[in-house]
Amino acid sequence: MQCKKNLGFPFRLGIGLSSSDERSRYYAEHALMESNRYGRNDAFYMEEEGKLIGPLSQNLKLVKNYNNEKAIDFAKTQGIHENNILKLISLYELAPEKALNAQTVAELLGITSRSASRILAKLLALNLIRPGKEEGDSSEEKKKLRHGRPALHFHFVKESFEETFLPKKILKFLSAVFRMQSFYFLPCCCIITAKYKE
């Protein structure tokens, strides 16, 4: 993202996209609140149907769907912030085989490693993730370079995770979307709201 490289001051950016000025402004303000919550120089984007995408500077852009009632209810009963659950669901949808550890989850969610460890412990106790090995190379040389305790790695438990968080309609929709080759969306209005901190 060019803003991150070129601006010499801290900033937060929210982008909203809708067919009306009023809704665009609402989505932009909601995206800006998420950008403030994230706490780093970055941008978030919100569009129709309650989908929030970001941070935009990351290679892996998480899409939070606020219409997922199963996830919102789960977050309330388990005492986990709904934003964190929605981001983990998005991560699952984008990369279901990705190995997780407290550090990577903390970076993706914009929380501390300690908070990420607590979330992972709850998900493990509920059989939504399982212990596993780190992705990629596990050579002896790589192990020698690490210091301290080895990081625990986890993987999603596909059946449990989907049953707990993804409505059957969404699963059917996702499989249909991945079969599509292209689709078009023509926005009528876009409003960008930004805030910088001194």
C-alpha positions as a printed NumPy array, in Angstrom:
array([[  0.   ,   0.   ,   0.   ],
       [  1.48 ,   3.314,  -1.121],
       [  0.068,   5.262,   1.861],
       [  2.102,   3.15 ,   4.259],
       [  5.337,   3.885,   2.369],
       [  4.821,   7.55 ,   1.49 ],
       [  3.051,   9.159,   4.451],
       [  5.298,  10.423,   7.198],
       [  2.641,  10.329,   9.91 ],
       [  0.42 ,   7.672,  11.528],
       [ -2.939,   7.156,   9.828],
       [ -6.035,   4.955,   9.729],
       [ -8.161,   4.544,   6.599],
       [-11.719,   3.276,   6.116],
       [-13.316,   2.731,   2.707],
       [-17.039,   2.159,   2.137],
       [-18.75 ,   1.041,  -1.045],
       [-22.483,   1.048,  -1.675],
       [-25.147,   2.189,  -4.112],
       [-26.11 ,   5.151,  -1.882],
       [-24.134,   7.991,  -0.316],
       [-25.57 ,   7.308,   3.131],
       [-24.686,   3.598,   3.149],
       [-21.22 ,   4.306,   1.701],
       [-20.52 ,   6.724,   4.527],
       [-21.81 ,   4.204,   7.093],
       [-19.586,   1.439,   5.671],
       [-16.578,   3.776,   5.505],
       [-17.048,   4.77 ,   9.152],
       [-17.399,   1.122,  10.172],
       [-14.2  ,   0.282,   8.238],
       [-12.437,   3.215,   9.91 ],
       [-13.47 ,   1.925,  13.353],
       [-11.936,  -1.446,  12.458],
       [ -8.784,   0.296,  11.238],
       [ -8.55 ,   2.134,  14.579],
       [ -9.097,  -1.147,  16.441],
       [ -6.329,  -2.762,  14.375],
       [ -4.005,  -0.007,  15.625],
       [ -1.484,   0.088,  12.79 ],
       [ -1.053,   2.225,   9.678],
       [ -3.45 ,   0.402,   7.393],
       [ -6.805,   0.451,   5.639],
       [-10.014,  -1.565,   5.767],
       [-12.782,  -1.775,   3.196],
       [-16.478,  -2.544,   3.742],
       [-19.068,  -3.353,   1.104],
       [-22.7  ,  -4.421,   0.895],
       [-23.884,  -7.453,   2.862],
       [-21.748,  -6.566,   5.876],
       [-18.423,  -7.834,   4.527],
       [-15.365,  -6.115,   5.98 ],
       [-12.028,  -6.732,   4.249],
       [ -8.588,  -5.944,   5.585],
       [ -6.006,  -5.019,   6.514],
       [ -5.462,  -4.13 ,   2.865],
       [ -1.648,  -4.015,   3.031],
       [ -1.424,  -7.706,   3.983],
       [ -1.059, -10.487,   1.429],
       [ -3.789, -12.429,   3.214],
       [ -6.841, -10.136,   3.337],
       [ -9.394, -11.386,   5.838],
       [-13.097, -10.924,   5.072],
       [-15.308, -10.595,   8.138],
       [-18.957, -11.395,   7.496],
       [-21.123,  -9.788,  10.191],
       [-24.171, -11.714,   8.91 ],
       [-22.809, -15.009,  10.292],
       [-25.131, -15.408,  13.291],
       [-23.628, -18.768,  14.296],
       [-20.224, -17.138,  14.724],
       [-21.602, -14.131,  16.628],
       [-23.503, -16.428,  19.035],
       [-20.414, -18.606,  19.507],
       [-18.284, -15.55 ,  20.287],
       [-20.747, -14.377,  22.938],
       [-21.038, -17.771,  24.657],
       [-17.268, -18.4  ,  24.626],
       [-16.226, -14.884,  25.681],
       [-14.18 , -14.257,  22.532],
       [-14.511, -10.943,  20.705],
       [-16.663, -11.419,  17.598],
       [-14.065,  -9.682,  15.393],
       [-11.503, -12.33 ,  16.295],
       [-13.848, -15.238,  15.529],
       [-14.935, -13.675,  12.224],
       [-11.291, -13.171,  11.205],
       [-10.444, -16.79 ,  12.061],
       [-13.399, -17.975,   9.976],
       [-12.124, -15.847,   7.102],
       [ -8.653, -17.341,   7.533],
       [-10.194, -20.816,   7.402],
       [-12.098, -19.941,   4.205],
       [ -8.925, -18.58 ,   2.564],
       [ -6.374, -21.131,   3.808],
       [ -7.942, -24.138,   5.596],
       [ -4.618, -26.023,   5.713],
       [ -2.631, -23.14 ,   7.258],
       [ -0.683, -23.962,  10.418],
       [ -1.49 , -21.6  ,  13.285],
       [  0.5  , -20.581,  16.31 ],
       [ -0.001, -17.82 ,  18.875],
       [  2.345, -15.42 ,  17.086],
       [  0.733, -15.742,  13.632],
       [ -2.776, -15.514,  15.094],
       [ -1.77 , -12.434,  17.113],
       [ -0.445, -10.704,  13.985],
       [ -3.513, -11.58 ,  11.894],
       [ -5.987, -10.481,  14.553],
       [ -4.044,  -7.459,  15.796],
       [ -3.96 ,  -8.748,  19.407],
       [ -1.258,  -9.822,  21.86 ],
       [  0.302, -13.296,  21.736],
       [ -1.133, -13.99 ,  25.17 ],
       [ -4.688, -13.248,  23.976],
       [ -4.08 , -15.368,  20.878],
       [ -2.906, -18.254,  23.097],
       [ -6.122, -18.038,  25.135],
       [ -8.246, -18.128,  21.964],
       [ -6.286, -21.106,  20.609],
       [ -6.674, -22.929,  23.942],
       [-10.467, -22.46 ,  23.82 ],
       [-10.654, -23.645,  20.208],
       [ -8.484, -26.668,  21.066],
       [-10.695, -27.576,  24.042],
       [-13.75 , -27.425,  21.747],
       [-12.028, -29.627,  19.112],
       [-12.151, -26.866,  16.468],
       [ -8.379, -27.039,  16.007],
       [ -5.896, -29.85 ,  16.611],
       [ -2.189, -29.882,  17.484],
       [  0.024, -30.303,  14.453],
       [  3.361, -29.563,  12.884],
       [  4.612, -26.37 ,  11.292],
       [  4.129, -26.113,   7.543],
       [  7.141, -26.441,   5.284],
       [ 10.704, -27.318,   6.135],
       [ 11.454, -28.834,   9.538],
       [ 15.151, -29.473,   9.063],
       [ 17.605, -29.723,  11.935],
       [ 19.395, -26.514,  10.847],
       [ 16.174, -24.544,  11.103],
       [ 15.514, -25.969,  14.59 ],
       [ 19.019, -24.964,  15.752],
       [ 18.405, -21.325,  14.772],
       [ 15.395, -21.047,  17.096],
       [ 15.826, -20.045,  20.703],
       [ 13.557, -20.73 ,  23.657],
       [ 10.527, -22.974,  23.76 ],
       [  9.247, -24.332,  20.461],
       [  6.009, -22.757,  19.254],
       [  2.925, -24.952,  19.344],
       [  1.253, -25.26 ,  15.961],
       [ -2.376, -26.05 ,  15.27 ],
       [ -4.541, -26.935,  12.286],
       [ -8.266, -26.471,  11.739],
       [-10.503, -29.525,  12.238],
       [-12.512, -29.196,   9.03 ],
       [-15.739, -30.965,  10.014],
       [-16.028, -29.385,  13.468],
       [-15.063, -25.922,  12.278],
       [-17.532, -25.899,   9.386],
       [-20.354, -27.344,  11.493],
       [-19.794, -24.769,  14.232],
       [-19.342, -21.649,  12.115],
       [-20.48 , -22.041,   8.525],
       [-24.16 , -22.251,   7.65 ],
       [-24.903, -24.849,   4.973],
       [-26.086, -22.08 ,   2.624],
       [-22.662, -20.429,   2.827],
       [-20.864, -23.706,   2.087],
       [-22.972, -24.198,  -1.041],
       [-22.413, -20.556,  -2.041],
       [-18.631, -20.79 ,  -1.574],
       [-18.389, -23.9  ,  -3.724],
       [-20.463, -22.149,  -6.42 ],
       [-18.299, -19.004,  -6.295],
       [-15.08 , -20.999,  -6.682],
       [-16.537, -22.64 ,  -9.815],
       [-17.342, -19.236, -11.361],
       [-14.729, -17.799, -13.688],
       [-15.671, -14.15 , -13.318],
       [-18.353, -11.865, -11.965],
       [-19.052,  -8.147, -12.193],
       [-20.1  ,  -5.509,  -9.669],
       [-20.69 ,  -1.917, -10.687],
       [-20.676,   0.449,  -7.699],
       [-22.61 ,   3.686,  -7.804],
       [-20.823,   5.502,  -5.027],
       [-17.679,   5.28 ,  -2.945],
       [-16.789,   7.428,   0.056],
       [-13.458,   7.238,   1.853],
       [-13.074,   8.357,   5.451],
       [ -9.611,   8.751,   6.922],
       [ -8.181,   9.751,  10.277],
       [ -4.624,  10.334,  11.294],
       [ -3.125,  10.524,  14.748],
       [ -0.609,  13.126,  15.778]])
